[in-house]
Amino acid sequence: MSSTDRAMVAALGVREAASRVQAGELTAAALVEACLDKIGSLDGTLHAWAYVDGDGARAAARALDGGTARGVLRGVPIGVKDIFHVQGMPTTAGSRPFAHSRPSADATSVGRLRAAGAIVLGKTHTTEFAFRDPAPTCNPWNPRHTPGGSSSGSAAAVAARMVPAALGTQTVGSVLRPAAYCGVVGYKPTHGLVPADGVIPLAWSLDHVGVFARSVPDVALVLGVLTGRGLDPVPVGAPRLALAPELLDRATPEMAAHVRALAERFAAAGATVTELKLPAEFATLHAAGQRVLEVEAAAYHRDAFARHEKDYGKHIAEMIRIGLGHTAVDYVAANRARLAFRETVMPLLAAHDALLSPTAPATAPEGLAFTGDASLCAPWSSAGVPAVSLPSGVSDRSRLPLAVQLVQAAGADARLLGVAAWCERQLDPMPAPPHA
């Protein structure tokens, strides 16, 4: 296979790759080799991967090619954020050696992907313990800019065509924000829809297992496997979309104008677009969610932190210290405030097919020390409702991706995926980044 052919194979999406392997038009071995070739040519610049298991991936591909298994992800290479346990691969969580492990079993999510025929290529870089201390990963659109965090490597690897799909997690904005910055689709399901066992927690009440891919149908296919029962998007004809001006007010003029222009475009295609005001509880939600995060992270890290405080990064260490200082009364009050917002916002979300907003206030910031503003993703992590980021264009100013976020009520993932697929069809195709 020529280098051009390998590049074309590496650029296949999840559904097309699986379909070709199933039909015998492409071997799993050739698909894996194409992705490994792409990693070899790009990762010296982008640093998306913490660990690549080339030998293991080749062996798994040969076994699939020689067998009769017919899983829906047969032969599809997958990247896994380095806080998920993958049997036989190191889990480092972006941390120093005191926290490294080599698990003997897969996380449930990883096991479900493998059972469906997916091949784990390796572990993608994460910020330390999925918090703010950055990973070494660069943005494929411009390596001087952050790819976002904490699922930095997963977003960059999918955008750069190193892998068709990858797993990430979101506690605040760690799937949707890097998806937005890197120009791919990111999906955070309803809290608890995908099991998080075998994943190093940041905050149990807020952690979501999420998916990166380059189209909504690809995300839906992977997510269906992760749920353990399948998930078919509900077809949508003319969606009812909502805009919350207070969310647009948090964006740059360029981003706010972009979202309003897209709302007009969707309306011209048949959607109904109305404005709504978020409930009063929104005003205290950020502080409440942050306190829950601080306390639950401190609870998980307390014993290790007592022994290895100096080995923790600056931001995670500071957050653990703050969390250890909160009282049980503080924590309960914060959780009650968080759940009060969830209860009041749910009917508003359910009354529409999706709430439309920017995913992030601006395009990816320059520099790698700051992973970006997650304030527009955080409310939906705190509420535990599903949200998706769609790449929606490229900035004329920065030449970096623009993105919009769609949100729906808890449990309505199939409905949200249907709306996202409809919106995606109205958008211009997203080009590949310069480093792909």
Residue pairs with C-beta under 8 A, 6 or more apart in sequence:
1 9
1 30
1 33
1 34
3 37
6 33
6 34
6 37
6 38
7 34
7 38
7 161
9 17
9 26
9 30
9 31
9 34
10 34
10 35
10 37
10 38
10 161
10 162
11 161
11 432
11 436
12 20
12 31
12 164
13 164
13 213
13 214
13 215
13 217
13 218
14 73
14 76
14 164
14 165
14 213
14 218
14 221
14 222
15 215
15 217
15 218
15 221
17 26
17 31
17 75
17 76
17 164
18 72
18 73
18 74
18 75
18 76
18 117
18 221
20 26
21 27
21 28
21 31
21 64
21 74
21 75
21 76
22 70
22 74
26 75
27 61
27 65
27 75
28 60
28 61
28 62
28 64
28 65
28 74
28 75
28 119
29 58
29 61
29 62
29 65
31 61
31 75
31 76
31 77
32 57
32 58
32 60
32 61
32 75
32 77
32 119
32 121
33 58
35 77
35 121
35 162
35 163
35 164
36 52
36 54
36 57
36 58
36 121
38 160
38 161
38 162
39 48
39 49
39 52
39 121
39 157
39 162
39 163
42 48
42 140
42 160
42 162
42 435
42 436
43 49
43 52
43 162
45 138
45 143
45 435
46 137
46 138
46 140
46 143
46 156
46 157
46 160
46 435
47 125
47 135
47 136
47 137
47 138
47 153
48 79
48 124
48 125
48 137
48 152
48 153
48 154
48 156
48 157
48 160
48 162
49 79
49 122
49 123
49 124
49 125
49 153
49 157
49 162
50 82
50 92
50 94
50 122
50 123
50 124
50 125
50 126
50 153
51 82
51 89
51 90
51 92
51 122
51 123
52 121
52 122
53 88
53 89
53 120
53 121
53 122
54 121
56 88
56 89
56 120
57 77
57 119
57 120
57 121
57 122
60 119
60 120
61 75
61 119
64 74
64 75
64 117
64 119
65 75
69 117
70 117
71 115
71 116
71 117
71 118
72 116
72 117
72 221
72 224
72 225
73 113
73 116
73 117
73 118
73 221
73 222
73 225
74 116
74 117
75 117
75 119
76 117
76 118
76 119
76 164
76 165
77 118
77 119
77 120
77 121
77 163
77 164
78 113
78 118
78 119
78 120
78 121
78 163
78 164
78 165
78 166
78 167
78 222
79 120
79 121
79 122
79 123
79 124
79 153
79 154
79 157
79 158
79 162
79 163
79 165
79 166
79 167
80 86
80 110
80 120
80 122
80 123
80 124
80 154
80 166
80 167
81 123
81 124
81 126
81 130
81 150
81 151
81 153
81 154
81 166
81 167
81 168
81 169
82 91
82 92
82 93
82 94
82 123
82 124
82 125
82 126
82 153
83 91
83 93
83 94
83 126
83 129
83 130
83 169
83 199
83 200
84 91
84 107
84 109
84 110
84 123
84 167
84 198
84 199
85 91
85 101
85 103
85 105
85 106
85 107
85 110
85 198
85 199
86 103
86 106
86 107
86 110
86 120
86 123
87 103
87 104
87 105
87 106
88 102
88 104
89 102
89 103
89 120
89 122
89 123
90 100
90 101
90 102
90 123
91 100
91 101
91 102
91 103
91 123
91 200
92 99
92 100
92 123
93 99
93 100
93 126
93 128
93 129
93 130
93 200
94 125
94 126
94 127
94 128
94 129
94 130
94 133
94 135
94 150
95 128
95 129
95 311
95 312
95 313
96 308
96 311
98 304
98 307
98 308
98 311
99 129
99 304
99 308
99 311
103 198
105 111
105 198
106 114
106 198
107 195
107 196
107 197
107 198
107 199
108 195
108 197
108 198
109 167
109 194
109 195
109 196
109 198
109 199
109 209
109 226
110 120
110 167
110 198
112 225
112 226
112 228
113 120
113 167
113 222
113 225
113 226
114 120
116 225
118 225
121 163
123 153
124 137
124 151
124 152
124 153
124 154
124 156
124 157
124 166
125 135
125 136
125 137
125 152
125 153
126 135
126 149
126 150
126 151
126 152
126 153
127 133
127 134
127 135
127 149
127 150
127 152
127 174
127 371
128 135
128 312
128 313
128 315
128 316
129 200
129 202
129 297
129 301
129 313
129 316
130 150
130 151
130 169
130 171
130 174
130 200
130 202
131 150
131 202
131 297
131 313
131 315
131 316
131 319
132 149
132 150
132 315
132 316
132 319
132 371
133 313
133 314
133 315
133 316
134 146
134 149
134 152
134 368
134 369
134 370
134 371
135 149
135 150
135 152
135 153
136 368
137 147
137 152
137 153
137 156
137 368
138 144
138 145
138 147
138 156
138 368
139 145
139 146
139 147
139 156
139 181
139 182
139 364
139 400
139 433
140 147
140 156
140 159
140 160
140 182
140 183
140 433
140 434
140 435
140 436
141 159
141 182
141 183
141 364
141 399
141 400
141 401
141 433
141 434
141 435
142 364
142 398
142 399
142 400
142 434
143 435
144 366
144 367
145 181
145 363
145 364
145 365
145 366
145 367
145 400
146 152
146 181
146 364
146 365
146 366
146 367
146 368
146 370
146 371
146 372
147 153
147 155
147 156
147 159
147 178
147 181
147 182
147 364
148 155
148 173
148 174
148 177
148 178
148 179
148 180
148 181
148 182
148 360
148 364
148 371
148 372
149 174
149 177
149 178
149 371
149 372
150 168
150 169
150 171
150 174
150 178
150 371
151 166
151 168
151 169
151 170
151 174
151 175
151 178
151 210
151 212
152 178
152 371
153 166
154 166
154 167
154 168
154 178
154 212
155 166
155 168
155 178
155 179
155 181
155 182
155 184
155 186
155 212
156 178
156 182
157 163
157 166
158 164
158 165
158 166
158 182
158 184
158 212
158 213
158 214
159 182
159 183
159 184
159 214
159 433
159 436
160 433
160 435
160 436
161 432
161 436
164 213
164 214
164 218
165 211
165 212
165 213
165 218
165 219
165 222
166 211
166 212
167 209
167 210
167 211
167 212
168 174
168 175
168 178
168 186
168 209
168 210
168 211
168 212
169 175
169 196
169 199
169 202
169 207
169 208
169 209
169 210
170 176
170 188
170 207
170 208
170 210
170 377
170 381
171 202
171 203
171 206
171 207
171 208
171 293
171 381
172 206
172 289
172 293
172 374
172 377
172 378
172 381
173 360
173 372
173 374
173 375
173 376
173 377
173 378
173 381
174 210
174 374
175 186
175 187
175 188
175 208
175 210
175 211
175 212
175 389
176 186
176 188
176 210
176 359
176 377
176 387
176 388
176 389
176 405
177 359
177 360
177 371
177 372
177 373
177 374
177 377
177 389
178 186
178 212
178 371
179 185
179 186
179 212
179 359
179 389
179 391
179 403
180 186
180 359
180 360
180 389
180 391
180 401
180 402
180 403
180 405
181 360
181 363
181 364
181 372
181 400
181 401
181 403
182 364
182 401
182 433
183 391
183 394
183 401
183 403
183 430
183 433
184 212
184 213
184 214
184 391
184 430
185 212
185 213
185 214
185 215
185 216
185 218
185 219
185 388
185 389
185 390
185 391
185 420
185 424
186 210
186 211
186 212
186 388
186 389
187 210
187 211
187 219
187 223
187 386
187 387
187 388
187 389
187 417
188 208
188 210
188 377
188 380
188 381
188 386
188 387
188 388
189 208
189 209
189 210
189 223
189 227
189 386
189 413
190 384
190 385
190 386
190 410
190 411
190 412
190 413
191 205
191 206
191 208
191 384
191 385
191 410
192 384
193 227
193 386
193 413
194 208
194 209
194 210
194 223
194 226
194 227
195 209
195 228
196 204
196 207
196 208
196 209
199 207
199 209
201 207
201 296
201 300
202 293
202 296
202 297
202 300
203 292
203 293
203 296
203 297
204 296
204 300
205 292
205 296
205 335
205 338
206 289
206 292
206 293
206 296
206 381
206 382
206 384
208 381
208 384
209 226
211 219
211 222
211 223
211 226
212 219
213 219
213 222
214 430
215 424
216 233
216 388
216 390
216 417
216 420
216 421
216 424
217 233
217 421
219 388
219 417
220 231
220 232
220 233
220 417
220 421
223 231
223 413
223 417
224 230
224 231
224 232
231 413
231 414
231 417
232 414
233 414
233 417
233 418
233 420
233 421
234 414
234 415
234 417
234 418
235 418
236 353
236 415
236 418
236 419
236 421
236 422
237 270
237 422
238 270
238 271
238 272
239 266
239 271
239 272
239 353
239 354
239 419
239 422
239 423
240 271
240 272
240 274
240 351
240 352
240 353
241 263
241 266
241 271
241 272
241 273
241 274
241 352
241 353
241 354
241 355
241 356
241 419
242 273
242 274
242 275
242 276
242 348
242 352
242 354
242 355
242 356
243 259
243 260
243 263
243 273
243 274
243 275
243 276
243 355
243 356
243 357
244 275
244 276
244 277
244 278
244 355
244 357
245 275
245 277
246 277
246 278
246 282
247 278
247 357
247 358
247 376
248 256
248 259
248 260
248 357
248 358
249 256
250 358
250 361
250 375
250 376
251 259
251 358
251 361
251 362
251 376
252 361
252 362
254 362
254 395
254 397
255 358
255 360
255 361
255 362
255 363
255 402
256 358
258 358
258 392
258 393
258 402
258 404
259 356
259 357
259 358
259 404
262 356
262 392
262 404
262 427
263 273
263 356
264 273
265 426
266 273
266 356
266 423
266 426
267 273
269 426
271 422
273 356
274 352
276 348
276 352
276 355
278 345
278 348
279 341
279 344
279 345
279 348
280 344
281 337
281 340
281 341
281 344
281 345
282 341
282 345
282 379
284 337
284 341
285 337
285 338
285 341
285 378
285 379
285 382
286 375
286 378
286 379
287 334
287 337
288 333
288 334
288 335
288 337
288 338
288 341
288 382
289 334
289 338
289 378
289 379
289 381
289 382
291 326
291 330
291 331
291 334
292 331
292 334
292 335
292 338
292 382
293 319
293 323
294 319
294 320
294 322
294 323
294 326
295 323
295 326
295 330
295 331
295 334
296 323
297 316
297 319
297 320
297 323
298 305
298 319
298 320
298 321
298 322
298 323
298 324
298 326
299 323
301 312
301 316
301 320
302 320
302 324
305 312
305 317
305 320
305 324
309 317
312 320
338 382
338 383
341 379
341 382
341 383
342 382
342 383
342 384
342 385
342 410
345 379
345 383
345 385
346 383
346 385
346 409
346 410
347 409
348 355
349 355
349 385
349 407
349 408
349 409
349 412
350 408
350 409
350 412
353 408
353 415
353 419
354 406
354 407
354 408
354 416
354 419
354 420
354 423
355 406
355 407
355 408
356 404
356 405
356 406
357 376
357 404
357 405
357 407
358 376
358 403
358 404
358 405
359 376
359 377
359 389
359 403
359 404
359 405
360 372
360 373
360 374
360 376
360 377
360 403
361 373
361 375
361 376
362 373
363 395
363 398
363 400
363 401
363 402
364 372
364 400
364 401
365 372
376 405
377 387
377 405
380 386
380 387
380 405
380 407
383 410
384 410
385 407
385 408
385 409
385 410
386 407
386 408
386 410
386 412
386 413
386 416
387 405
387 406
387 407
387 408
387 416
388 405
388 406
388 416
388 417
388 420
389 403
389 404
389 405
390 403
390 404
390 405
390 406
390 420
390 423
390 424
390 427
391 401
391 402
391 403
391 427
391 430
392 402
392 403
392 404
392 427
393 401
393 402
393 427
393 428
394 400
394 401
394 402
394 431
395 401
395 402
401 430
404 423
406 416
406 419
406 420
406 423
407 416
408 415
408 416
408 419
